[in-house]
Amino acid sequence: MKQKSAGPDGIAVGMDSKKVVDSNLDLLSNFKPMNADEKLKYAMLLSPFFRHEGLEWMKNGYRYGYWG
């Protein structure tokens, strides 16, 4: 009985030149998942965005497309 594959571990998209293909293959070949400490570090750095803190569009008086 043949074992079913779970699918690819990664996919390279947007290959418009050999340089892009080589770069994508390098990323895929050398990919290492983050450890728990790294995940926590990035979760902490990104948490204000997930809570919508300090984002221009969340401020009173914000008008789309107007940053003045």
C-alpha positions, 0 to 999 in steps of 0.5 A: 500500500502506497503512503499518501503524501501530506503535500509540500512544506512550501511553495515558491510563487512569482518566479519571473526570472532565474534569479527569483527561482534561485532565491526561492529555492535557497529559502525553501532549502534552508528554511528553519522553523522558529523556535518557541522563543522566536515565536514569542518575540514576534508575537509580542512585537506584532501584538499592538497591530492585532489589538489595533493600537496606534493605527492611523485609521483607528484614531478619531477624525481620521479621513481615508487618504488624508494624512495631513 
